[in-house]
Amino acid sequence: MTGVAALAGLWLVALLVIGWTADGCVRDRARDRLAASMRAQVTIGALDLGLVDGSVAIDELKVLKDDRGLFRMSIRRVDVDLQPLGLALVQDSVGAIHARGVEVELSALGALDLGGEGRGEPITFDRLVLEDLKVSIAPTSLLPVGKIDVTIERAVAGRTTLRTPMSWLFALQELRARIALPLDITARLEYRAGKLRLSGELFDTPVEVPFDIPVLEPARELDQLAELGKRLAIELGKEGVERWLKAQAEKQLDKLVP
């Protein structure tokens, strides 16, 4: 028993040493894996590998893809759960990913297309948590209503294979966000359990509508993303404009009735 404990102790010490010395190699491997998977230019500022607890902390991750429109992303901090006790050295599975301080710029829906020759195996993870995500979207088939600025306070998604940078939307479980629309209109969105809650300047009181997210069809992912964007635009327009018109009519009636 003492020998087993000693071997276990030596193994943990070895993992600590390997983790400390392997950070650079793992950073290069992570960068190359992301670059191949996303067919994009990827840079990583710093990476801290914990082989004992199975964790990777990445600072200043940047992604640039501009072959079919612009997709630019920068992430201040990413924490990734891997297999503990050194199993990450021999297994390539990813558990939960927690990203904070994310900025995304998108100019065309085609920029999300990661297919094509030379693409590596897409990354699959068990869970994704996003906090403080800012997205700037130029008019596209995803949201064809003028420039949109989206601030996601928090989003949680389940198991996802990242075939595009937005694949996690099809596994969305929870969302809290604000959208800045043209004409200086702001709307707030909350999503949970198949229901979308809308509030903001267009709504006197919050509105809750069913909003089912379809099962992802990998061959149609970009089309499905465009359809989701159009459905969201329709819900914002339909519910918001109807309520705004009703509110304006009631105000006019109040002026007419003594």
Number of C-alpha atoms within 10 A of each C-alpha: 6 7 8 9 10 11 12 12 12 12 15 16 13 15 19 18 13 15 20 14 12 17 17 15 12 17 20 14 12 17 19 18 18 20 19 18 20 26 23 20 16 20 19 17 12 14 23 18 23 24 25 20 15 19 21 20 17 21 18 16 19 20 20 20 21 17 12 13 15 18 22 20 19 20 20 16 18 20 18 19 21 26 19 14 16 21 14 19 13 8 10 11 14 18 16 18 20 16 21 18 16 22 17 19 17 21 19 19 22 18 19 24 20 20 15 8 7 9 15 17 14 17 16 15 20 15 20 21 18 19 17 18 20 20 19 18 21 20 16 18 17 23 21 15 15 13 16 17 19 20 19 21 16 16 21 19 22 18 16 21 17 17 21 18 15 14 19 22 20 21 19 21 17 18 19 17 18 19 19 16 15 12 7 7 11 16 18 19 19 18 20 14 12 13 15 18 16 22 20 17 13 21 19 13 11 13 17 15 13 12 17 12 16 12 10 16 11 13 10 9 19 20 15 19 22 17 15 20 17 17 15 16 15 12 17 19 13 11 17 22 14 13 17 15 12 13 15 11 11 12 11 11 11 10 8 8 6 5
